[in-house]
Amino acid sequence: MNTNVNISIDNLQNNQSYYLSSDGEIKKAGLWQKFKCWANIGEARQQVRNLVSVIKSNLLDTVTYAKGDSLNEDFAKLDTTKNLKGSDLNRIIEKFKTANSDSIDKAQAKKIEGNIIENAVDSLLKEGLLEKRSAYSMQDLLQKSISQIKEEDLPKKNEAGKEVFDKETYTQKIEKFIKQFVDTIREIKESKLPENKLNNYYLDYIKGKLFDDEGNLLNVSVDQFKGIDEAKREYILSKIGDDIDLNDKRTNEIIDYVISKTKENKGAADIIMKSCKSILLNGANKLRSLDSVKKRIDAIFSNADEYNAIGQNLHGFRKTGIRILGYTEGKAFPPGFITKFYNKAKDLDLGPLKNLKATSSPEEMHKALFSLYKSLSKAMKSSGTAEEIQAVQEDRNSLKASKILFQSIVLLRMTPEERVNLKTVFESLNFAKIQNMYNELYDDDGYTNQLGRNKQGTVTTLAFDMANTNNILIENLEFLSNTNDIHTMNYEGPILIQEDKLGPVYDSLLDWTDEYISEQTDSYINDNFKGEFPESMKQLIKDKLKSETYDNTENKSFVPDTSFNNAVIREVGTTMNLAILTDAKRLGNGNIEDTSCYKDLIRGMSVTLPGGKKLSTDFETARDEIAQLVTSNNSAKYSGLDKETRQKVNLVLAMMSQETAKSLTIGIPVALDKNGAEPAFNIVAPHGQGDANAEYTLIKDEDGAIRLTIETTHHIQQLIVNEQVIESDPQSYIKQKLSYYISPSEFDRLGKLNLNDFDDTRVQEAMDQTGAYNGQNNKILNAGKEIQREMRIHSNMKVEMEGNMKLPNQNIIQP
């Protein structure tokens, strides 16, 4: 007879010792097991620590909020070098239950409520009164209805001299209330929707009528509810009424259009109604145009068509589509995105996922889940244009929705039995361990600080995303299984990579990080440097992107355009700083004709102001135009400004010169040099094309910040990389772009500076490699050191570079 069957934390015997077996079961410790634990043989002691984790997790799972911080302390006092006695474990368990009796009772009450509500919803579905896809909305409505009862004290009874939760009385009370409430809903349906089933939006409409803002149940007669079309209008107005003129003709025309579209597609109609506020109003809570509303609704219909088409071959996929559109509040995926995602997921090998068991090793679990994660990442890259994918990734809800979409396809391909098996995997100790490892890697850089900051940032972000993606997978599994009872464990033990057999998991994350960085880098190079760019030039940029000498990450993860920007902003910023302050100082001292901005403006340099207006090439007129921009006063004249404001105008004027454009043409090549000393590449322009063609765009935003964009285009006769000369078709080009932002507070600070204190002589010596810097390399680095701290312009910058190169006599796409 197997005496270890069905041992749980509720039937531990005081005179026995226990451990957690490798198959996740609590078992009694025999003499051999006790000896192995005493002698520290194999995994015996780890199995004792695992038992502590399981018991702790089971206890915490019985409550929403645990009182008594002594739980961890009590377990910490146990000697885990030997098997744990039932008496010691029972003492801790009983202490926890006593301290948390109220919370445990509430958890049991919640379970009773859930069962009663589930039965009520099933009854409405069987009667044909409720649409299937609206089951969750009905559950939510019923849950809200009993909120008043839940605030009352739970009934108690005396049992063996002890006051305990009276489950029978509470069950009868909830059943009676739910029956009365459902009868009211049934009456509303039969009176107002005789030809229609209850759907999501109408249930939301009912909720809005039956409850006040504090959630109190109101006494509302059935006569106060509207039929389906009138209810739609009332529902929409309730969502947007605080922000919009409801009597406006245009408003009502748009609402009429929305209501008319809800009659064309039942599934999409639910989404349109539930998401009507985001469809009708923009981010500023202003009514969108009719064309904009049409585009958003057409996009929803397009997505619904894709879900329906795929749903013919994949049972349950239509339901997933409604869920996703609801989650994104009607924000649709780009056309074709869903179908492309499906085509990537429908042929995915599910063997590793199907073969997982609760007793699978951490490595096996990670391998299967990581394979799914990588497949999702690759599918994302190939399911739309670069702009479409970026839009999905930058919107938090859309990004999560894309994960739900891919995972749902995978889970729907599995049988119900296989999904039940996967549930046991997520409830296992080893799954808890790998989830804890992912989170520990993200929270504690002690595991990864030997990697260097850039690889470290990427691997920790990857680990965090893995944990988050697994949590989404669990949510998906619960939704598709129509259950909320996947109880993942809390593993709070230390991450012992070797002892917990997590080494292969850690190694695979590192390998994928290297692969990810290489893929991202190659993609960036191929997207930005097209045609026949020499490998020497590409390698130059790759090496800099992967360099550990600066931070090449954004929010911890490696991003190549961020990496490129971070690689060059020091050099570009230093040359910008020098060019701006040098000219601004001369302008302030009246040496106008000595400034680069004066010479370049009168030569016809192109500067675009707000509204598309071009800056005058007459210097006096141009100065007044900049004065008007700086002061936000269209009648302002430079001559009438105070000293501080004149200096602000001078600073902005100083930005309009070939010298600031040279911050790109000089700064980028030096920044890309391995040692930051001399230019890593040089461009020889075609005959007659000296300096690059530069375009300037200048605005002052609503907050008073100055935003400047400089774009330069260099045509190439020869490209010199590491002394290698490459002949080029003269129509080949490199484009560089600088987005330069000075905050209002920094602009105010700069206006107050005494620019005569700016020692541009020493800075220029460093740049020219003369005087004290005669013959020295690292000219921009040296120049930056010579700029006094208070004279350093604190700006936000973004630098971009791209190009297209062809060998002589080949066709080339013009910029």
C-alpha positions in Angstrom: 0.0 0.0 0.0 1.3 3.5 -0.9 1.2 5.5 2.3 2.2 8.7 0.5 -1.0 9.1 -1.5 -3.0 12.3 -1.1 -0.8 13.9 1.6 -1.7 17.7 1.8 -1.0 20.5 4.2 -4.4 19.6 5.8 -3.5 16.1 6.9 0.1 16.2 8.0 0.8 13.9 11.0 2.6 15.3 13.9 4.8 12.3 14.4 6.0 12.0 10.8 8.7 13.9 8.8 8.1 15.2 5.3 9.8 16.4 2.1 8.7 17.4 -1.4 9.5 14.7 -4.1 10.7 15.5 -7.6 7.2 14.9 -8.9 5.8 17.7 -6.7 4.1 15.5 -4.1 4.4 15.8 -0.4 5.8 12.5 0.9 6.8 11.0 4.2 10.5 10.7 4.8 11.8 7.2 5.4 15.1 6.2 7.0 17.0 6.5 3.7 15.6 9.9 2.9 16.4 11.1 6.4 20.0 9.9 6.0 20.4 11.6 2.6 19.2 14.8 4.1 21.5 14.5 7.2 24.5 13.7 4.9 23.5 16.3 2.3 23.4 13.7 -0.5 21.9 14.7 -3.9 18.9 17.0 -3.7 17.6 15.9 -0.4 18.0 19.2 1.4 16.7 21.1 -1.6 13.6 18.9 -1.5 13.1 20.1 2.1 13.4 23.7 1.1 11.0 23.0 -1.8 8.5 21.7 0.7 8.7 25.0 2.6 8.0 26.9 -0.6 5.0 24.8 -1.4 3.4 25.1 2.0 4.0 28.8 2.1 2.5 29.2 -1.4 -0.6 27.1 -0.5 -1.2 29.1 2.6 -0.9 32.5 0.8 -3.2 31.2 -1.9 -6.0 30.8 0.7 -6.1 34.6 1.4 -6.1 37.8 -0.6 -4.1 39.7 2.0 -2.1 37.9 4.7 -1.8 39.4 8.2 1.2 38.5 10.3 4.6 39.1 8.9 5.9 36.2 11.1 5.2 33.6 8.4 8.6 34.0 6.8 10.3 34.2 10.2 8.6 31.0 11.4 9.7 29.1 8.4 13.2 30.6 8.7 13.6 29.1 12.1 13.1 25.5 10.8 16.1 23.4 10.3 16.1 22.5 6.6 19.2 20.3 6.9 16.8 17.5 7.9 13.3 16.5 7.0 10.6 18.6 8.5 8.4 17.3 11.3 4.6 17.4 10.9 4.3 18.9 14.4 6.5 21.9 13.5 4.7 22.4 10.2 1.2 22.1 11.7 2.1 24.7 14.4 3.0 27.2 11.7 0.0 26.4 9.6 -2.4 26.7 12.5 -0.8 30.0 13.6 -1.2 31.4 10.1 -4.9 30.2 9.8 -5.7 31.8 13.2 -4.1 35.1 12.3 -5.9 35.2 8.9 -9.2 33.5 9.7 -11.3 36.5 8.5 -9.4 36.7 5.2 -9.7 32.9 4.7 -13.4 33.1 5.4 -13.7 35.9 2.8 -11.9 33.8 0.3 -14.3 31.0 0.9 -17.2 33.3 0.6 -15.9 34.6 -2.7 -15.7 31.0 -4.0 -19.3 30.5 -3.0 -20.3 33.6 -4.8 -18.4 32.6 -7.9 -20.1 29.2 -8.1 -23.6 30.7 -7.7 -23.0 33.4 -10.3 -21.5 30.8 -12.7 -24.6 28.7 -12.4 -26.9 31.7 -12.9 -25.1 32.6 -16.1 -25.2 29.1 -17.4 -29.0 29.1 -16.8 -29.4 32.3 -18.8 -27.3 30.8 -21.7 -29.4 27.6 -21.7 -32.6 29.7 -21.8 -31.3 31.5 -24.9 -31.6 34.9 -23.1 -27.9 35.7 -23.2 -25.3 35.8 -26.0 -22.4 33.4 -25.4 -19.8 36.1 -25.8 -21.5 38.2 -23.1 -21.1 35.6 -20.4 -18.3 37.6 -18.7 -20.3 40.8 -18.8 -23.1 39.1 -17.1 -20.8 37.7 -14.5 -19.4 41.1 -13.9 -22.9 42.6 -13.5 -24.0 39.9 -11.0 -20.7 40.3 -9.1 -21.4 44.0 -8.8 -25.0 43.3 -7.6 -23.8 41.5 -4.5 -21.2 44.1 -3.5 -23.6 45.5 -0.9 -24.0 42.0 0.7 -20.3 41.4 0.7 -19.8 44.5 2.9 -21.9 42.9 5.6 -20.4 40.7 8.3 -20.2 37.0 7.2 -22.6 34.8 9.2 -21.0 32.6 11.9 -22.0 29.5 13.8 -20.7 27.6 16.7 -18.9 24.4 15.9 -17.2 22.3 18.6 -17.0 25.4 20.9 -15.5 27.5 18.1 -17.1 30.3 16.1 -16.7 29.5 12.4 -18.0 30.8 9.0 -21.5 29.5 8.3 -21.2 28.5 4.7 -24.7 27.1 4.4 -26.4 30.3 5.6 -24.3 32.5 3.3 -24.9 30.2 0.3 -28.7 30.5 0.8 -28.5 34.3 1.2 -26.5 34.8 -2.0 -28.7 32.3 -4.0 -31.8 34.2 -2.9 -30.4 37.6 -3.9 -29.0 36.4 -7.2 -32.3 34.8 -8.1 -34.2 38.0 -7.5 -31.6 40.1 -9.4 -31.6 37.7 -12.4 -35.4 37.8 -12.4 -35.2 41.6 -12.8 -32.7 41.2 -15.7 -35.0 38.6 -17.3 -37.9 41.0 -17.0 -35.9 43.9 -18.6 -34.9 41.6 -21.5 -38.4 40.3 -22.2 -39.9 43.8 -22.1 -37.2 45.7 -24.0 -35.4 43.2 -26.1 -38.1 40.7 -27.1 -36.3 39.8 -30.4 -32.7 40.1 -29.1 -30.5 38.4 -26.6 -28.7 40.3 -23.9 -25.3 41.4 -25.2 -22.2 43.1 -23.8 -23.1 46.8 -24.4 -26.7 46.3 -23.2 -25.5 44.7 -20.0 -23.2 47.7 -19.5 -26.1 50.0 -20.2 -28.2 48.1 -17.5 -25.3 48.5 -15.1 -25.2 52.2 -15.7 -28.9 52.5 -14.9 -29.0 50.2 -11.9 -26.0 51.5 -9.9 -25.0 55.0 -8.9 -21.4 56.3 -9.0 -20.6 54.8 -5.6 -21.8 51.4 -6.8 -25.1 51.4 -4.7 -28.0 49.5 -6.2 -30.8 51.8 -7.2 -34.5 51.1 -7.2 -35.2 51.5 -11.0 -38.4 50.3 -12.7 -38.3 48.4 -15.9 -40.1 51.2 -17.7 -37.0 53.4 -17.3 -35.0 51.1 -19.7 -35.0 51.7 -23.5 -35.3 49.5 -26.5 -32.2 48.5 -28.4 -31.7 51.5 -30.7 -32.7 54.1 -28.1 -30.5 52.4 -25.6 -27.6 52.6 -28.0 -27.9 56.4 -28.2 -28.4 56.8 -24.5 -25.4 54.6 -23.9 -23.1 56.5 -26.3 -24.2 59.9 -24.8 -23.5 58.6 -21.3 -19.9 57.9 -22.4 -19.1 61.2 -24.1 -21.7 63.6 -22.6 -19.4 65.3 -20.2 -17.1 66.5 -23.0 -19.3 67.1 -26.0 -22.2 69.4 -27.0 -24.9 66.9 -27.3 -27.2 69.2 -29.2 -24.7 69.9 -31.9 -25.9 68.7 -35.4 -22.5 67.3 -36.3 -22.3 65.3 -33.0 -25.7 63.7 -33.7 -24.8 62.9 -37.3 -21.7 61.1 -36.2 -23.6 59.2 -33.5 -26.3 58.2 -36.0 -23.5 56.9 -38.3 -22.0 54.8 -35.4 -25.4 53.3 -34.5 -26.1 52.4 -38.2 -22.8 50.6 -38.3 -23.6 48.5 -35.3 -26.4 46.8 -37.2 -24.0 45.5 -39.9 -21.9 43.1 -37.8 -23.1 41.8 -34.4 -19.6 40.9 -33.1 -18.1 44.2 -34.2 -21.1 46.0 -33.0 -20.3 45.0 -29.4 -16.8 46.4 -29.8 -18.0 49.6 -31.3 -20.4 50.2 -28.5 -18.0 49.3 -25.7 -15.3 51.4 -27.3 -17.4 54.3 -28.5 -15.6 56.9 -26.4 -12.2 56.1 -27.9 -13.7 55.8 -31.3 -15.5 59.2 -31.1 -13.1 61.3 -29.0 -9.4 62.0 -29.6 -6.8 62.2 -26.9 -7.9 65.8 -26.1 -11.5 64.6 -25.6 -12.6 66.4 -28.7 -15.0 64.9 -31.2 -13.2 63.3 -34.1 -14.2 64.1 -37.7 -16.7 61.8 -39.4 -13.9 60.6 -41.7 -11.7 59.7 -38.8 -14.6 57.8 -37.1 -15.3 55.9 -40.4 -11.7 54.9 -40.6 -11.6 53.5 -37.1 -14.9 51.6 -37.6 -13.7 50.3 -41.0 -10.5 49.0 -39.3 -12.6 47.2 -36.6 -14.7 45.6 -39.3 -11.6 44.6 -41.2 -10.1 42.9 -38.1 -13.5 41.2 -37.4 -13.5 39.8 -41.0 -10.0 38.4 -40.4 -11.0 36.8 -37.1 -14.1 35.4 -38.7 -12.2 33.9 -41.7 -9.6 32.3 -39.5 -12.3 31.2 -37.0 -13.8 28.9 -39.7 -10.7 26.7 -39.3 -9.8 27.5 -35.7 -12.7 27.0 -33.2 -12.8 29.7 -30.6 -10.8 32.3 -32.6 -13.8 34.6 -33.1 -14.3 34.8 -29.4 -10.6 35.7 -29.0 -10.9 38.4 -31.6 -13.8 40.1 -29.7 -11.8 39.9 -26.5 -8.7 41.5 -28.2 -10.7 44.3 -29.8 -12.3 45.0 -26.5 -9.0 45.0 -24.7 -7.6 47.6 -27.1 -10.8 49.7 -26.8 -11.5 49.3 -30.5 -7.9 50.1 -31.7 -7.5 47.7 -34.6 -4.4 45.9 -35.9 -3.2 47.0 -39.3 -4.9 45.2 -42.3 -3.5 41.7 -42.8 -1.6 41.7 -39.5 -3.9 39.1 -37.9 -3.7 36.7 -40.9 0.1 37.0 -41.0 0.3 36.3 -37.3 -2.0 33.3 -37.8 0.1 31.9 -40.6 3.2 32.1 -38.4 1.6 30.4 -35.5 -0.5 27.7 -37.2 2.5 25.6 -38.2 4.5 26.1 -35.0 5.7 22.8 -33.5 3.7 22.3 -30.3 5.5 19.2 -29.3 7.7 20.8 -26.6 4.7 22.6 -25.1 2.4 19.5 -25.2 5.0 17.3 -23.7 5.5 19.4 -20.6 4.4 17.9 -17.2 4.3 19.3 -13.7 7.5 17.3 -13.0 9.4 18.6 -16.0 12.7 20.2 -15.2 13.2 24.0 -15.2 15.3 23.6 -18.4 12.5 21.7 -20.2 9.9 24.3 -19.2 12.1 27.2 -20.2 13.0 25.6 -23.5 9.3 25.1 -24.5 8.2 28.5 -23.3 11.2 30.3 -24.7 10.6 28.7 -28.1 7.1 30.1 -28.1 8.5 33.5 -27.0 11.0 33.6 -29.8 8.5 32.5 -32.4 6.2 35.3 -31.3 9.1 37.8 -31.6 9.9 36.7 -35.1 6.3 36.7 -36.2 6.0 40.3 -35.0 8.9 41.4 -37.2 7.3 40.0 -40.4 3.6 40.8 -39.9 3.5 44.4 -41.2 5.5 47.4 -42.4 8.2 48.8 -40.1 5.9 51.7 -39.3 3.0 49.4 -38.5 5.0 47.2 -36.3 6.5 50.1 -34.4 3.0 51.5 -33.8 1.9 48.2 -32.3 5.0 47.9 -30.1 4.8 51.5 -28.9 1.2 51.1 -27.7 1.1 49.2 -24.5 -2.4 47.7 -25.0 -1.7 46.8 -28.6 1.6 45.1 -27.7 -0.1 43.0 -25.1 -2.9 42.3 -27.5 -0.4 41.0 -30.1 0.9 38.5 -27.5 -2.7 37.4 -26.6 -3.3 36.9 -30.4 -0.3 34.7 -31.0 -0.6 32.7 -27.8 -4.4 32.2 -28.4 -3.7 30.6 -31.8 -1.2 28.3 -30.2 -3.5 27.3 -27.3 -6.6 26.9 -29.6 -4.6 24.3 -31.6 -4.3 22.2 -28.4 -7.0 19.9 -27.2 -8.9 20.7 -24.0 -7.0 17.8 -22.3 -3.6 19.3 -23.4 -4.6 22.7 -22.0 -5.6 21.1 -18.7 -2.2 19.5 -18.6 -0.5 22.8 -19.3 -2.4 24.2 -16.3 -0.7 21.7 -14.0 2.7 22.9 -15.4 2.0 26.5 -14.4 1.0 25.4 -10.9 4.2 23.5 -10.4 7.2 24.4 -8.3 9.7 24.3 -11.2 7.6 26.8 -13.1 7.6 29.1 -10.1 11.4 28.8 -9.9 12.0 29.9 -13.5 9.5 32.8 -13.1 11.3 33.8 -10.0 14.6 33.6 -11.8 13.4 35.8 -14.6 12.2 38.4 -12.1 15.4 38.1 -10.0 17.6 38.7 -13.0 15.6 41.9 -13.7 15.6 43.2 -10.2 19.1 42.2 -9.0 22.0 42.9 -11.3 24.3 40.9 -9.1 23.6 37.9 -11.4 24.6 39.7 -14.5 27.0 42.6 -13.7 29.9 40.7 -15.1 28.4 40.9 -18.5 29.0 44.6 -19.1 26.2 47.2 -18.9 24.8 46.8 -22.4 24.5 43.1 -22.6 23.3 43.1 -19.0 20.6 45.6 -19.7 19.3 43.5 -22.6 19.4 40.1 -20.9 17.6 41.5 -17.8 14.9 43.1 -19.9 14.5 39.9 -21.9 14.1 38.0 -18.6 11.5 40.4 -17.4 9.6 40.2 -20.7 9.7 36.4 -20.5 8.1 36.5 -17.1 5.5 39.0 -18.3 4.7 37.0 -21.4 4.3 33.8 -19.4 1.8 35.6 -17.2 -0.2 36.7 -20.3 -0.1 33.0 -21.4 -1.6 32.0 -18.1 -4.4 34.7 -18.5 -5.0 33.3 -22.0 -5.3 29.8 -20.8 -7.7 30.8 -18.1 -9.9 32.6 -20.6 -9.9 29.8 -23.2 -10.6 27.2 -20.4 -13.3 29.4 -18.9 -11.7 29.2 -15.5 -10.0 31.4 -13.0 -8.4 28.7 -10.9 -4.8 28.5 -12.2 -2.9 29.0 -8.9 0.7 29.7 -9.6 3.1 29.3 -6.7 5.1 32.0 -5.1 8.7 30.8 -5.0 10.6 33.1 -2.7 13.7 31.1 -2.1 17.1 32.3 -3.3 18.1 31.6 -7.0 20.8 29.0 -6.8 21.5 28.7 -10.5 23.4 25.4 -10.3 21.7 23.8 -7.3 18.2 24.5 -8.8 19.4 23.3 -12.3 18.8 26.7 -13.8 22.2 27.0 -15.4 20.9 26.0 -18.9 18.1 28.5 -18.5 20.6 31.3 -17.8 22.8 30.2 -20.6 20.0 30.2 -23.2 19.0 33.8 -22.2 22.6 34.9 -22.7 22.8 33.1 -26.1 19.5 34.7 -27.2 20.8 38.1 -26.1 23.8 37.8 -28.3 21.6 36.7 -31.2 19.1 39.5 -30.6 21.8 42.2 -30.5 23.4 40.9 -33.7 20.0 40.6 -35.5 19.0 44.1 -34.4 22.3 45.5 -35.5 22.3 43.8 -38.9 18.7 45.0 -39.4 19.6 48.6 -38.6 22.6 48.6 -40.9 20.6 47.0 -43.8 17.7 49.4 -43.3 19.8 52.6 -43.1 22.7 51.9 -45.4 21.4 50.6 -48.7 23.1 49.7 -51.9 26.9 49.1 -52.2 28.1 50.6 -48.9 31.5 48.9 -48.2 31.7 46.3 -45.5 34.4 48.5 -43.8 31.8 51.3 -43.3 29.2 48.9 -42.1 31.6 47.2 -39.7 32.6 50.6 -38.4 29.1 51.3 -37.3 28.4 47.8 -36.0 31.4 47.9 -33.8 30.3 51.2 -32.3 26.7 50.0 -31.8 28.0 47.1 -29.8 30.6 49.0 -27.9 30.6 48.8 -24.1 32.2 52.2 -23.8 28.8 53.9 -23.6 25.2 53.1 -22.9 23.5 51.7 -26.0 20.2 50.8 -24.4 16.8 52.3 -24.0 14.8 51.3 -20.9 17.5 48.7 -20.5 17.0 46.9 -23.8 19.4 47.2 -26.8 17.9 49.5 -29.4 20.2 50.2 -32.4 19.0 53.7 -33.3 19.2 54.6 -29.6 22.7 53.0 -29.6 23.8 55.1 -32.6 22.5 58.2 -31.0 24.2 57.6 -27.7 27.4 56.8 -29.6 27.6 60.3 -31.3 25.8 62.8 -29.1 28.8 63.8 -27.1 30.8 64.8 -30.1 27.8 66.4 -31.9 26.7 68.2 -28.7 30.2 69.6 -28.1 30.5 71.1 -31.7 27.0 72.5 -31.4 27.8 74.1 -28.1 30.9 75.7 -29.5 29.2 76.9 -32.7 26.2 78.4 -30.9 28.0 80.2 -28.1 30.7 81.6 -30.4 28.3 83.3 -32.7 25.9 84.3 -29.9 28.8 86.0 -28.1 29.8 87.9 -31.3 26.2 89.0 -32.0 25.9 90.3 -28.4 29.1 92.3 -28.9 27.9 93.8 -32.2 30.3 91.9 -34.3 27.5 90.8 -36.6 29.5 90.5 -39.9 32.0 88.2 -38.2 29.4 85.6 -37.4 28.8 82.5 -39.5 25.0 82.8 -39.1 25.1 86.3 -40.7 27.2 85.1 -43.7 25.1 82.0 -44.2 21.7 83.7 -43.9 22.5 86.4 -46.5 23.7 83.7 -48.8 20.2 82.2 -48.8 20.4 79.4 -46.2 17.0 77.6 -46.0 15.3 77.9 -42.6 11.6 76.9 -42.2 9.6 78.6 -39.4 6.3 77.5 -38.0 3.5 77.4 -40.5 5.9 76.7 -43.3 7.2 80.3 -43.5 10.8 80.8 -44.7 13.2 82.8 -42.6 14.2 86.0 -44.4 17.6 86.2 -46.0 17.8 89.9 -45.0 19.6 89.7 -41.6 17.7 92.6 -39.9 14.4 91.2 -41.0 15.4 87.6 -40.0 16.4 88.9 -36.5 13.0 90.5 -36.0 11.3 87.2 -37.2 13.3 85.2 -34.6 12.4 87.9 -32.0 8.7 87.3 -32.8 9.2 83.5 -32.4 11.0 83.8 -29.1 8.6 86.2 -27.6 5.4 84.7 -29.2 4.6 88.2 -30.3 4.1 88.8 -34.0 4.8 92.6 -33.7 8.0 92.2 -31.7 11.2 94.0 -32.9 14.7 93.0 -31.9 15.5 96.6 -31.1 12.7 96.8 -28.5 13.7 93.8 -26.5 15.4 93.7 -23.1 19.0 92.5 -22.8 18.0 89.0 -21.7 15.5 88.4 -24.5 17.9 89.8 -27.1 20.5 87.2 -25.9 17.8 84.5 -26.4 17.3 85.7 -29.9 21.0 85.7 -30.5 21.3 82.2 -29.3 18.6 81.0 -31.7 20.1 83.0 -34.6 23.5 81.3 -33.9 21.9 78.0 -34.5 21.2 79.0 -38.1 24.7 78.4 -39.7 26.8 75.9 -41.5 28.8 75.7 -38.3 25.9 74.0 -36.5 25.4 71.7 -39.5 29.1 70.8 -39.2 28.3 69.4 -35.8 27.0 66.4 -37.8 29.6 66.3 -40.5 32.5 66.7 -38.1 31.0 65.1 -34.9 29.7 61.8 -36.3 32.9 60.7 -38.1 35.0 61.4 -35.0 32.5 59.7 -32.7 32.6 56.5 -34.9 36.4 56.3 -34.6 37.4 53.5 -32.3 39.4 55.8 -30.1 37.3 59.0 -30.7 40.4 60.7 -32.1 40.2 61.5 -35.8 37.4 61.0 -38.3 36.7 57.3 -39.0 35.4 58.2 -42.5 35.5 61.1 -44.8 33.3 62.1 -47.7 34.8 63.6 -50.9 32.0 65.5 -52.6 31.5 65.6 -56.4 33.2 68.6 -58.1 31.5 71.8 -57.4 29.6 70.4 -54.3 31.6 71.5 -51.3 29.6 71.7 -48.1 26.6 69.5 -47.6 23.2 70.8 -48.4 21.5 71.7 -45.1 17.9 72.3 -44.3 16.8 73.9 -41.0 13.4 73.7 -39.3 12.7 75.8 -36.2 9.7 76.0 -33.9 8.9 77.1 -30.3 6.4 74.7 -28.8 3.4 75.4 -26.6 5.6 75.0 -23.5 8.2 77.5 -24.7 10.8 75.0 -25.7 13.0 75.6 -28.7 13.1 72.7 -31.2 15.5 72.7 -34.1 15.9 70.1 -36.8 19.0 70.1 -39.1 19.1 67.8 -42.0 22.2 67.5 -44.2 22.6 65.6 -47.5 26.1 64.7 -48.7 26.6 63.4 -52.2 29.6 61.1 -52.5 32.3 61.0 -55.2 34.6 59.1 -52.9 34.2 57.5 -49.5 37.3 57.1 -47.4 37.1 54.6 -44.6 40.2 53.7 -42.6 42.4 55.1 -45.5 40.6 52.9 -48.0 39.3 55.0 -50.9 36.0 53.8 -52.5 34.9 55.4 -55.7 31.2 56.1 -55.9 28.5 57.2 -58.3 28.2 60.9 -57.6 24.5 60.5 -56.9 25.2 58.3 -53.9 24.5 60.1 -50.7 24.6 60.1 -46.9 21.9 62.0 -45.0 22.3 63.1 -41.4 19.7 64.5 -39.1 19.9 66.3 -35.8 16.8 66.9 -33.6 17.8 69.5 -31.0 15.6 70.5 -28.0 16.2 73.2 -25.4 13.8 73.2 -22.5 12.1 76.5 -21.4 14.1 76.5 -18.1 17.4 75.9 -19.9 16.5 78.6 -22.4 15.9 81.1 -19.6 19.2 80.1 -17.9 21.1 80.7 -21.2 19.5 84.1 -21.6 21.0 85.2 -18.2 24.6 84.1 -19.0 27.4 86.6 -19.5 28.7 85.2 -22.8 31.8 87.3 -22.5 32.9 84.8 -19.9 32.9 82.1 -22.6 36.6 81.4 -23.3 36.2 80.3 -26.9 39.9 80.7 -27.6 41.0 77.7 -25.6 38.1 75.7 -27.0 39.0 76.6 -30.6 42.7 75.7 -29.9 41.6 72.2 -28.9 39.4 71.9 -32.1 42.2 73.3 -34.3 44.9 71.2 -32.5 47.0 74.4 -31.9 48.5 76.1 -28.9 48.4 74.0 -25.8 46.8 71.2 -27.9 49.3 71.3 -30.8 49.5 67.8 -32.3 47.0 66.2 -29.9 44.3 63.9 -31.0 40.8 63.6 -29.4 40.1 67.2 -30.4 36.4 67.2 -29.7 36.9 65.5 -26.3 39.5 68.1 -25.4 37.3 70.9 -26.6 34.5 69.6 -24.4 36.7 69.7 -21.4 37.6 73.4 -22.1 33.9 74.5 -22.1 33.2 75.9 -18.7 30.5 74.0 -16.8 28.0 76.9 -16.8 28.5 77.4 -20.5 27.5 73.9 -21.4 24.1 73.9 -23.1 21.9 71.2 -21.6 19.9 69.9 -24.5 18.1 66.7 -25.6 19.4 65.5 -28.9 18.6 62.7 -31.4 21.1 62.0 -34.2 20.2 59.8 -37.2 22.1 58.8 -40.3 21.2 56.9 -43.4 22.4 56.6 -47.0 22.4 54.8 -50.3 25.6 54.1 -52.2 26.2 52.7 -55.7 29.4 52.0 -57.6 30.0 54.2 -60.7 27.6 53.8 -63.6 24.9 52.0 -61.6 21.3 53.2 -61.0 20.6 54.7 -57.6 17.4 55.8 -55.9 17.5 59.6 -55.3 17.1 60.9 -51.7 
